[in-house]
Amino acid sequence: MNHLREILEDDAAAGRLDLAALEVASIHFPDLAVQPVLDQLNELASRLADRMRNFNDGRDFVETAQRYLFQELGFHGNEADYFDPLNSCLNQVLERRTGIPITLSVMYMEIARRLSMPVFGIGLPRHFIIQYDDGNYATFIDPFHGGRTLTPRECFALAGAEVADLSLLRRVSKKQIAMRMLQNLHGVYLRRQDFARAVGTLDLLIVGAPDVPAVYKRRGVLLLGLKRFQAARQDLEKYLAMEPEAEDGEDVRKQIEAIHRWLARVN
């Protein structure tokens, strides 16, 4: 998890987003071989380059990428099974050619990076898109819906915004992308009651946001359900230390007392 942790801890501009995304995928695939996936991205970039007419023409890049990735290869959003955890795994997105908005966007961004094309992530509230902007030509792109280009008004509609709010179109950092990928995968594991993997995602979310009390409580509750009582107690105590006036503080204290009693019996 070195690349992912580097991005989560430092938000390093030099961090490799493809490697971080594959480390997110390794939560689901602990034995994931990284190099073959990187080779796939390299091959996609090479084949896209072969189809381009002019590397100085941003419109040509966007239109060629749309034809090659989404029409010829058939990459598309998985609307039929949106909450499949494989949609959050970059290796599976490349293999199955389907995924959710953020993983399809990361794929596109990493192919573009290999070709020195300026593509940026845009974290809309209800959707993730990307922006191509070379200073001469700029457009928003929706990889989940066939790589179509979007106007700002269409972006606001995707976000469910009733008024045009330019702050919604801010570019997001690699850390923000990694955190959102982890949050998505965490939500999927909770829906599937895969609590062990849900804890794994929280471990990393805490690396990226160590000052958020609610995440410790959430992990503590999951650890309690997994009968990892010592770790659960530590997280719940951490939550109370960070939020001494929490509205649910009394309930959490009762949980901690119950853990103490159980540990006293087994010891």
Contacts in CASP RR format, 6 or more apart in sequence:
PFRMAT RR
TARGET T0000
AUTHOR 0000-0000-0000
METHOD contacts of the structure
MODEL  1
MNHLREILEDDAAAGRLDLAALEVASIHFPDLAVQPVLDQLNELASRLAD
RMRNFNDGRDFVETAQRYLFQELGFHGNEADYFDPLNSCLNQVLERRTGI
PITLSVMYMEIARRLSMPVFGIGLPRHFIIQYDDGNYATFIDPFHGGRTL
TPRECFALAGAEVADLSLLRRVSKKQIAMRMLQNLHGVYLRRQDFARAVG
TLDLLIVGAPDVPAVYKRRGVLLLGLKRFQAARQDLEKYLAMEPEAEDGE
DVRKQIEAIHRWLARVN
1 23 0 8 1.000
1 26 0 8 1.000
1 204 0 8 1.000
2 23 0 8 1.000
3 15 0 8 1.000
3 16 0 8 1.000
3 19 0 8 1.000
3 20 0 8 1.000
3 23 0 8 1.000
4 19 0 8 1.000
4 20 0 8 1.000
4 23 0 8 1.000
4 24 0 8 1.000
4 178 0 8 1.000
4 204 0 8 1.000
5 204 0 8 1.000
5 207 0 8 1.000
6 12 0 8 1.000
6 15 0 8 1.000
6 20 0 8 1.000
7 15 0 8 1.000
7 17 0 8 1.000
7 20 0 8 1.000
7 174 0 8 1.000
7 175 0 8 1.000
7 178 0 8 1.000
8 175 0 8 1.000
8 178 0 8 1.000
8 179 0 8 1.000
8 204 0 8 1.000
8 207 0 8 1.000
8 208 0 8 1.000
9 207 0 8 1.000
9 208 0 8 1.000
11 173 0 8 1.000
11 174 0 8 1.000
11 175 0 8 1.000
12 174 0 8 1.000
13 174 0 8 1.000
15 174 0 8 1.000
17 106 0 8 1.000
17 109 0 8 1.000
17 110 0 8 1.000
17 113 0 8 1.000
17 174 0 8 1.000
17 177 0 8 1.000
17 178 0 8 1.000
18 37 0 8 1.000
18 38 0 8 1.000
18 41 0 8 1.000
18 90 0 8 1.000
18 106 0 8 1.000
18 110 0 8 1.000
19 34 0 8 1.000
19 38 0 8 1.000
20 174 0 8 1.000
20 178 0 8 1.000
21 90 0 8 1.000
21 103 0 8 1.000
21 106 0 8 1.000
21 110 0 8 1.000
21 178 0 8 1.000
21 181 0 8 1.000
22 32 0 8 1.000
22 34 0 8 1.000
22 37 0 8 1.000
22 38 0 8 1.000
22 90 0 8 1.000
22 91 0 8 1.000
24 88 0 8 1.000
24 89 0 8 1.000
24 90 0 8 1.000
24 178 0 8 1.000
24 181 0 8 1.000
24 182 0 8 1.000
24 185 0 8 1.000
24 204 0 8 1.000
25 32 0 8 1.000
25 88 0 8 1.000
25 89 0 8 1.000
25 90 0 8 1.000
25 91 0 8 1.000
25 92 0 8 1.000
26 32 0 8 1.000
27 185 0 8 1.000
27 197 0 8 1.000
27 200 0 8 1.000
27 201 0 8 1.000
27 204 0 8 1.000
28 85 0 8 1.000
28 86 0 8 1.000
28 88 0 8 1.000
28 89 0 8 1.000
28 185 0 8 1.000
28 197 0 8 1.000
29 89 0 8 1.000
29 91 0 8 1.000
32 91 0 8 1.000
37 90 0 8 1.000
37 91 0 8 1.000
37 94 0 8 1.000
40 94 0 8 1.000
41 94 0 8 1.000
41 107 0 8 1.000
41 110 0 8 1.000
41 111 0 8 1.000
41 114 0 8 1.000
42 114 0 8 1.000
44 69 0 8 1.000
44 73 0 8 1.000
44 94 0 8 1.000
44 111 0 8 1.000
45 111 0 8 1.000
45 114 0 8 1.000
45 115 0 8 1.000
47 68 0 8 1.000
48 64 0 8 1.000
48 65 0 8 1.000
48 68 0 8 1.000
48 69 0 8 1.000
48 111 0 8 1.000
48 115 0 8 1.000
49 55 0 8 1.000
49 115 0 8 1.000
51 64 0 8 1.000
51 67 0 8 1.000
51 68 0 8 1.000
52 60 0 8 1.000
52 61 0 8 1.000
52 64 0 8 1.000
53 60 0 8 1.000
53 64 0 8 1.000
54 60 0 8 1.000
55 61 0 8 1.000
55 115 0 8 1.000
57 137 0 8 1.000
58 117 0 8 1.000
58 132 0 8 1.000
58 134 0 8 1.000
58 136 0 8 1.000
58 137 0 8 1.000
59 137 0 8 1.000
61 112 0 8 1.000
61 115 0 8 1.000
61 117 0 8 1.000
61 132 0 8 1.000
62 132 0 8 1.000
62 137 0 8 1.000
62 139 0 8 1.000
62 141 0 8 1.000
62 149 0 8 1.000
65 108 0 8 1.000
65 111 0 8 1.000
65 112 0 8 1.000
65 147 0 8 1.000
66 141 0 8 1.000
66 146 0 8 1.000
66 147 0 8 1.000
66 148 0 8 1.000
66 149 0 8 1.000
69 75 0 8 1.000
69 108 0 8 1.000
69 111 0 8 1.000
69 143 0 8 1.000
69 147 0 8 1.000
70 76 0 8 1.000
70 143 0 8 1.000
70 146 0 8 1.000
70 147 0 8 1.000
73 97 0 8 1.000
74 97 0 8 1.000
75 93 0 8 1.000
75 97 0 8 1.000
75 98 0 8 1.000
75 104 0 8 1.000
75 107 0 8 1.000
75 143 0 8 1.000
75 146 0 8 1.000
76 97 0 8 1.000
76 98 0 8 1.000
76 99 0 8 1.000
76 144 0 8 1.000
76 146 0 8 1.000
77 98 0 8 1.000
77 99 0 8 1.000
77 100 0 8 1.000
77 101 0 8 1.000
77 104 0 8 1.000
77 143 0 8 1.000
77 144 0 8 1.000
77 145 0 8 1.000
77 146 0 8 1.000
78 84 0 8 1.000
78 87 0 8 1.000
78 98 0 8 1.000
78 99 0 8 1.000
78 100 0 8 1.000
81 87 0 8 1.000
82 100 0 8 1.000
83 188 0 8 1.000
83 191 0 8 1.000
83 192 0 8 1.000
84 188 0 8 1.000
85 185 0 8 1.000
85 188 0 8 1.000
85 189 0 8 1.000
85 192 0 8 1.000
85 194 0 8 1.000
85 197 0 8 1.000
86 92 0 8 1.000
86 96 0 8 1.000
86 99 0 8 1.000
87 93 0 8 1.000
87 98 0 8 1.000
87 99 0 8 1.000
87 100 0 8 1.000
87 103 0 8 1.000
87 188 0 8 1.000
88 99 0 8 1.000
88 100 0 8 1.000
88 102 0 8 1.000
88 103 0 8 1.000
88 181 0 8 1.000
88 184 0 8 1.000
88 185 0 8 1.000
88 188 0 8 1.000
89 103 0 8 1.000
90 103 0 8 1.000
90 106 0 8 1.000
90 107 0 8 1.000
92 99 0 8 1.000
93 99 0 8 1.000
93 103 0 8 1.000
93 104 0 8 1.000
93 107 0 8 1.000
94 107 0 8 1.000
99 144 0 8 1.000
100 128 0 8 1.000
100 144 0 8 1.000
100 184 0 8 1.000
101 127 0 8 1.000
101 128 0 8 1.000
101 129 0 8 1.000
101 142 0 8 1.000
101 143 0 8 1.000
101 144 0 8 1.000
102 128 0 8 1.000
102 177 0 8 1.000
102 180 0 8 1.000
102 181 0 8 1.000
102 184 0 8 1.000
103 181 0 8 1.000
104 143 0 8 1.000
104 144 0 8 1.000
105 121 0 8 1.000
105 128 0 8 1.000
105 129 0 8 1.000
105 130 0 8 1.000
105 143 0 8 1.000
105 144 0 8 1.000
106 177 0 8 1.000
106 181 0 8 1.000
107 143 0 8 1.000
108 119 0 8 1.000
108 130 0 8 1.000
108 141 0 8 1.000
108 143 0 8 1.000
108 147 0 8 1.000
109 119 0 8 1.000
109 120 0 8 1.000
109 121 0 8 1.000
109 130 0 8 1.000
112 118 0 8 1.000
112 119 0 8 1.000
112 132 0 8 1.000
113 119 0 8 1.000
117 132 0 8 1.000
117 134 0 8 1.000
118 132 0 8 1.000
118 133 0 8 1.000
118 134 0 8 1.000
118 135 0 8 1.000
119 130 0 8 1.000
119 131 0 8 1.000
119 132 0 8 1.000
119 141 0 8 1.000
120 130 0 8 1.000
120 131 0 8 1.000
120 133 0 8 1.000
120 171 0 8 1.000
120 172 0 8 1.000
121 128 0 8 1.000
121 129 0 8 1.000
121 130 0 8 1.000
121 131 0 8 1.000
121 171 0 8 1.000
121 172 0 8 1.000
121 177 0 8 1.000
122 128 0 8 1.000
122 129 0 8 1.000
122 130 0 8 1.000
122 131 0 8 1.000
122 140 0 8 1.000
122 155 0 8 1.000
122 169 0 8 1.000
122 170 0 8 1.000
122 171 0 8 1.000
122 172 0 8 1.000
123 129 0 8 1.000
123 168 0 8 1.000
123 170 0 8 1.000
123 172 0 8 1.000
123 176 0 8 1.000
123 180 0 8 1.000
124 155 0 8 1.000
124 158 0 8 1.000
124 159 0 8 1.000
124 168 0 8 1.000
125 159 0 8 1.000
125 160 0 8 1.000
125 161 0 8 1.000
125 168 0 8 1.000
126 158 0 8 1.000
126 159 0 8 1.000
126 160 0 8 1.000
127 142 0 8 1.000
127 144 0 8 1.000
127 158 0 8 1.000
127 159 0 8 1.000
128 144 0 8 1.000
128 180 0 8 1.000
129 140 0 8 1.000
129 141 0 8 1.000
129 142 0 8 1.000
129 143 0 8 1.000
129 144 0 8 1.000
129 150 0 8 1.000
129 155 0 8 1.000
129 158 0 8 1.000
130 140 0 8 1.000
130 141 0 8 1.000
130 143 0 8 1.000
131 138 0 8 1.000
131 139 0 8 1.000
131 140 0 8 1.000
131 141 0 8 1.000
131 169 0 8 1.000
131 171 0 8 1.000
132 138 0 8 1.000
132 139 0 8 1.000
132 141 0 8 1.000
133 139 0 8 1.000
139 149 0 8 1.000
139 150 0 8 1.000
140 149 0 8 1.000
140 150 0 8 1.000
140 151 0 8 1.000
140 152 0 8 1.000
140 154 0 8 1.000
140 155 0 8 1.000
140 169 0 8 1.000
141 147 0 8 1.000
141 148 0 8 1.000
141 149 0 8 1.000
141 150 0 8 1.000
142 148 0 8 1.000
142 149 0 8 1.000
142 150 0 8 1.000
142 158 0 8 1.000
150 158 0 8 1.000
152 164 0 8 1.000
152 166 0 8 1.000
152 169 0 8 1.000
153 164 0 8 1.000
155 168 0 8 1.000
155 169 0 8 1.000
156 163 0 8 1.000
156 164 0 8 1.000
156 165 0 8 1.000
156 168 0 8 1.000
159 168 0 8 1.000
161 168 0 8 1.000
172 180 0 8 1.000
175 208 0 8 1.000
179 205 0 8 1.000
179 208 0 8 1.000
179 209 0 8 1.000
182 201 0 8 1.000
182 204 0 8 1.000
182 205 0 8 1.000
183 201 0 8 1.000
183 205 0 8 1.000
185 197 0 8 1.000
185 201 0 8 1.000
186 198 0 8 1.000
186 201 0 8 1.000
186 202 0 8 1.000
186 205 0 8 1.000
187 198 0 8 1.000
187 201 0 8 1.000
189 195 0 8 1.000
189 197 0 8 1.000
189 198 0 8 1.000
189 201 0 8 1.000
190 198 0 8 1.000
195 222 0 8 1.000
195 225 0 8 1.000
195 226 0 8 1.000
196 226 0 8 1.000
198 222 0 8 1.000
199 219 0 8 1.000
199 222 0 8 1.000
199 223 0 8 1.000
199 226 0 8 1.000
202 215 0 8 1.000
202 218 0 8 1.000
202 219 0 8 1.000
202 222 0 8 1.000
203 219 0 8 1.000
205 215 0 8 1.000
206 212 0 8 1.000
206 215 0 8 1.000
206 216 0 8 1.000
206 219 0 8 1.000
209 215 0 8 1.000
211 242 0 8 1.000
213 238 0 8 1.000
213 239 0 8 1.000
213 242 0 8 1.000
213 243 0 8 1.000
213 246 0 8 1.000
214 239 0 8 1.000
216 235 0 8 1.000
216 236 0 8 1.000
216 238 0 8 1.000
216 239 0 8 1.000
216 242 0 8 1.000
217 235 0 8 1.000
217 236 0 8 1.000
217 239 0 8 1.000
217 252 0 8 1.000
219 235 0 8 1.000
220 231 0 8 1.000
220 232 0 8 1.000
220 235 0 8 1.000
220 236 0 8 1.000
220 239 0 8 1.000
221 232 0 8 1.000
221 236 0 8 1.000
223 229 0 8 1.000
223 231 0 8 1.000
223 232 0 8 1.000
223 235 0 8 1.000
224 232 0 8 1.000
224 236 0 8 1.000
224 255 0 8 1.000
224 259 0 8 1.000
225 232 0 8 1.000
229 259 0 8 1.000
229 262 0 8 1.000
229 263 0 8 1.000
230 263 0 8 1.000
232 259 0 8 1.000
233 256 0 8 1.000
233 259 0 8 1.000
233 260 0 8 1.000
233 263 0 8 1.000
236 252 0 8 1.000
236 255 0 8 1.000
236 256 0 8 1.000
236 259 0 8 1.000
237 256 0 8 1.000
239 246 0 8 1.000
239 252 0 8 1.000
240 246 0 8 1.000
240 249 0 8 1.000
240 252 0 8 1.000
240 253 0 8 1.000
240 256 0 8 1.000
243 249 0 8 1.000
246 252 0 8 1.000
END
